[in-house]
């Protein structure tokens, strides 16, 4: 028999969830999301469970995202399976965000896309020197969802816009400095940390603080002023123009990176982050993401991005439209339009 992709159990008052799909770097599928939901619902009212711990098996990473290939295959057809996945995943994200007991996520290794969605809502978020954080969706014709519309605009300045548009990969010194992760613990200390979290289930933040070390200087600190100046605009065209006019090597590199991304995804991402600042609640943001995600899976750019990056691996997507000027407000309005009441996403009771 194959091992379960999610291992759940209670250890000394800690509800423990271990991601157990290491060959896929624990990429989330609907079954995994539903297993996590079931465990969290069971533990929510269980007085013998004081806190939650989420970790992963193996050393390749925490979670590389969602089941992108399935979403593309479904999107090319009726989209039913893709929407069912998004519904479950976003309900998991929202359940974690409002959970009444402290959640600790140990993000040791790669954490991208869906992995961000199941770690950012945690109260205690542990990074190690192996952590690589990114929201790389604009490179596959998608946009940073799983709560990206809530978390990215709430980072300092316009850093979230830069992360969402460029898909920049950050290491622990930067993620801790930005508040994406709350503590840095060297990977060699993770097992001891887990032992203490299981021994002292009531206050995981205090345990994490006791194990935390200095993550070192944040390389991004020297770029924050430039990011806030050049990514402050409300159109992607103006961001491109600001980068082009700056003249620095760093700005030129950011512009070159952006020019490889889906123009539609860039515009969707910027609108989502800007509108996310006005979201009344995390649940409201997730309802928007469910509407957009259910539609974007059928678009040319998502299908082409998955072909180029996941299927054929030629890393040479041919975006359509290929130019920012051809991505119209009408296209964006259609993607962001509210769903009919009988199709809207709702959180779990």
Secondary structure, DSSP 4 states (H G I P E B T S, - for coil): -PPPSEEEEEETTEEEEEE--GGGTT-B-HHHHHHHHHHHHHHHT-TT--EEEEEESSSSEEE--B-HHHHHHHHTTT-HHHHHHHHHHHHHHHHHHT-SSEEEEEE-SEEETHHHHTTTTSSEEEE-TT-EEE--GGGGT----TTHHHHGGGSSTTHHHHHHHH---B-HHHHHHHTSSSEE--GGGHHHHHHHHHHSTT-HHHHHHHH-------GGGGGHHHHHHHS--SSHHHHHHHHHHH--HHHHHHHHHHTTS-HHHHHHHHHHHHHHTT-SSHHHHHHHHHHHHHHHTTSHHHHHHHIIIIIS-------SS-SGGGS-HHHHHHHHPPPPGGG------
